[in-house]
Amino acid sequence: MKVKNILMFAAITASMFVLNGCKDFLDQEPDKILTDDQIFNDAVMIKSVLANYYGRMEGKQWGQRTKDGDGSYSMTILDEAARCDGGPDTRTEFEDDRWRTYDYEFIRDLNQFLSGVRATTALDASEQQRLEGETRFLRAWVYFCMGRGLGGMPIVGDEVFSYETGMDISTMQIARSTEAELYDYIISECTEIADMLPTEPTTNAARATKWAALMLKARAALYAGSLANYNNKMANPITTPGGEVGIPADRAQGYYQTALEAATAVINSGVYTLMTDPNDPGQAFYNAINVKSGNTEVIWSCDYKYPGKTVEFTKLNIPASHAEDIDRCYGGPILNLVEAFEYTDNRDGTIKIQEANGDFVFYDEPEDAFANKDGRLWGTVIYPGAEFKGTEVVLQAGQLIKNNGAWETLVSTQDSKDENDLTITSVNGPIANNNQYVNKTGFFYRKFMDETSLASTRGRNSELWWPYFRIAEAYMIACEASFELGNQADAVKYINVIRDRAGIQPLESVTLDDIVRENRVEFAFEDHRYWDMKRWRLADKVWNGVANDPNAQQWALYPYRVNAPGDPNDGKWVFIKQQVNTEPYPRYFQMKNYYNFVDLTWVNNNPKFVKNPYQ
């Protein structure tokens, strides 16, 4: 039996694959199995297949994501947020296959489509070139997602393998590339396709452009440079004898230079700009990620559109006080992240909760503890007293009362009041129990939370997109590459563009610690943190598995309102730091976690497939 090259797709609807909002791209709804000839003799059908592939990218967010309940959970795995949806998460170690990607089925589909696009006469030359560029871009993205977790992978090029009964399958068994070869391939592909793609942004950034290709090139080169640099600075570099894992140190500078050139090309094009508002940097940052209309920052996204293709993140994580349906409070940001955001005039972002003598710090309003913070904090996190959808989000764990002259806390059940009708514990919490639908951390998400009416209902959900690339990343890549190339002046220039948008003080010099922190706060919840910590070889140092460690342990901040009539602090607010009760164990990243373990079935099917270190 021979496997035929047939592109099969059933009942594909335009509403499932919202690419650019243009009817001419998705104006046919194939409802049956079609042969190659039927597809590639019809321009509309060709574009429908490409639409299908973009739609399939929704399920290929290998990492943090906002889609479905697993997406909400994905935000709580690191040191950014914690679970609030019930009993304790006993996680401490990272899985051997955490966010592992292996998708040669999709690569084969793309190669099959690419072959048809190149041969068709149904498209004019410019459209044919564009579709080839888009297909190769999606393929390069898949390779990148595989490589960042597994290292070097088999590169099949444009080959479309077909199996016929009795044939020698060893001809289809391809050895893994070296890690450097895989990154070189991605960079080369992006270089070749950049000029095949349009330079004008597409509606909702849903289709690849020249700038998306250059961003992937820049990110891939930066990752490769980091691996060549920092892996080789380890006491025992992680490598395999054939180079499937491990990039030679002497390649680092070349990769950094490639990353710098690609990132600055995007910046200097002027096509995308940071969204700024000196009077309200928090709102400007929220808009840069969450608002599609008039957006000048997002370069490529996974778009969502009601009906048919929506995302549940808002529904699952909305504060109880603002919920429109039964779902709410599945997760919440943690103090670890909140304190990474600087104050405008103080780089130490620690929230002051105690005086030097151990007394409480009393605040007139809960949000005063977060006054003069980096504007990105407001755009990322709903902290106590902040507004969402125009009304305050009350977070109150309990009351601080006086008993025989000593302060003590009074807590109760969710949405409870005392005999004087004063709130004891808010409907939002936080509460350190195992109940669902109540916050456990003292903070809610704001990034990726949709303010649109009905966006938190099961019947509708949210249309907020998932940005893969933003212009802010181009600045941070340019900053980091310049720093690694020894150009402090340019590193300072690029990082200060980002910091100026946030409303915080400029830097006069840049260190790696500065870059690590800036990436953390700029791209929180955007699927950068995990991969950054791995490529810098910092993950095992920060997530060290040590109980009560300030970084490895997840921390909450609980607000209490003072109820002490006659005391000068009556009606004020205090905060108490404590471990997140649903996350009792510290995060523990081991050396084996720098590369995913290879599935042994891959080795059984392909004996040339070398296993990764520590297996």
GIGI-V263023 format. One record per pair of residues at least 24 apart in sequence whose C-alpha atoms are under 7 Angstrom apart, sorted by sequence separation. I is the first residue (numbers start at 1). GAP is how many residues later the second one is. If there is no record, write none. Layout:
I,GAP
I,GAP
This chain:
9,24
152,24
153,24
190,24
228,24
272,24
273,24
555,24
556,24
8,25
110,25
152,25
272,25
399,25
554,25
555,25
8,26
152,26
225,26
226,26
398,26
472,26
554,26
7,27
152,27
190,27
225,27
398,27
6,28
7,28
151,28
225,28
344,28
397,28
6,29
7,29
110,29
153,29
343,29
344,29
396,29
397,29
554,29
6,30
152,30
187,30
225,30
343,30
344,30
396,30
186,31
224,31
225,31
342,31
343,31
395,31
19,32
107,32
341,32
342,32
394,32
397,32
553,32
554,32
187,33
222,33
341,33
395,33
396,33
397,33
553,33
17,34
187,34
221,34
222,34
394,34
395,34
396,34
397,34
552,34
553,34
17,35
221,35
395,35
480,35
552,35
63,36
341,36
17,37
62,37
183,37
221,37
222,37
17,38
183,38
221,38
547,38
16,39
62,39
338,39
547,39
218,40
219,40
546,40
183,41
218,41
545,41
144,42
217,42
218,42
545,42
544,43
545,43
101,44
102,44
218,44
543,44
544,44
101,45
217,45
218,45
543,45
544,45
100,46
140,46
543,46
111,47
215,47
395,47
111,48
112,48
214,48
215,48
333,48
100,49
111,49
140,49
540,49
539,50
540,50
540,51
108,52
214,52
137,53
211,55
384,59
133,60
383,60
534,60
382,61
383,61
381,62
382,62
389,62
133,63
381,63
382,63
133,64
178,64
179,64
381,64
382,64
178,65
179,65
380,65
381,65
130,66
178,66
179,66
380,66
381,66
129,67
130,67
177,67
178,67
179,67
180,67
379,67
380,67
176,68
179,68
379,68
134,74
40,76
137,76
41,79
43,79
40,80
42,80
43,80
41,81
40,82
212,87
204,88
211,88
212,88
285,91
152,92
208,92
151,93
152,93
205,93
207,93
282,93
286,93
151,94
205,94
206,94
281,94
282,94
285,94
286,94
205,95
206,95
282,95
205,96
206,96
282,96
283,96
206,97
282,97
204,99
321,106
320,107
321,107
330,107
332,107
334,107
320,108
329,108
333,108
319,109
328,109
329,109
332,109
334,109
327,110
329,110
333,110
332,111
333,111
332,112
333,112
332,113
442,114
441,115
442,115
441,116
442,116
320,117
319,125
376,126
375,127
374,128
375,128
430,128
374,129
324,130
374,130
325,131
324,132
325,132
323,133
324,133
325,133
314,135
313,136
314,136
441,139
315,140
440,140
314,141
315,141
314,142
315,142
315,146
314,148
312,149
432,149
311,150
312,150
310,151
311,151
310,152
311,152
310,153
290,157
306,157
290,158
305,158
3,159
304,159
344,159
345,159
3,160
304,160
344,160
345,160
400,160
2,161
3,161
286,161
304,161
343,161
344,161
397,161
399,161
400,161
401,161
2,162
303,162
397,162
398,162
399,162
400,162
401,162
402,162
1,163
2,163
302,163
303,163
396,163
397,163
398,163
399,163
400,163
401,163
1,164
301,164
302,164
395,164
396,164
399,164
301,165
302,165
301,166
300,167
301,167
300,168
301,168
298,169
300,169
299,170
298,171
299,171
298,172
299,172
297,173
298,173
290,174
297,174
340,177
341,180
340,181
20,182
21,182
20,183
20,184
20,186
19,187
20,187
19,188
274,197
273,198
274,198
272,199
267,207
362,207
365,207
366,207
266,208
364,208
365,208
363,209
364,209
264,210
362,210
363,210
263,211
362,211
363,211
362,212
361,213
263,214
264,214
360,214
263,215
336,215
260,217
259,218
260,218
336,218
336,219
281,220
334,220
335,220
260,221
281,221
334,221
335,221
353,221
259,222
260,222
281,222
334,222
335,222
353,222
353,223
257,224
256,225
276,225
278,225
256,229
253,232
72,241
68,243
58,244
67,244
68,244
85,244
66,245
67,245
68,245
84,245
85,245
67,246
84,246
85,246
66,247
83,247
84,247
83,248
84,248
82,249
83,249
81,250
82,250
81,251
82,251
81,252
82,252
80,253
81,253
80,254
215,254
80,256
79,257
80,257
79,258
72,259
215,259
18,285
18,286
18,287
15,292
16,292
15,293
16,293
15,294
230,306
231,306
230,307
227,308
226,309
226,310
223,312
87,347
86,348
86,349
86,350
85,351
84,352
85,352
84,354
84,355
84,356
240,373
239,374
173,433
175,433
176,433
174,434
175,434
176,434
173,435
151,444
150,445
149,446
150,446
149,447
75,450
64,461
64,462
64,463
63,464
79,475
88,493
89,493
90,493
92,493
88,494
89,494
90,494
91,494
92,494
93,494
94,494
87,495
88,495
90,495
92,495
93,495
94,495
88,496
92,496
93,496
100,496
96,497
84,498
83,499
94,499
97,499
96,500
97,500
82,501
96,501
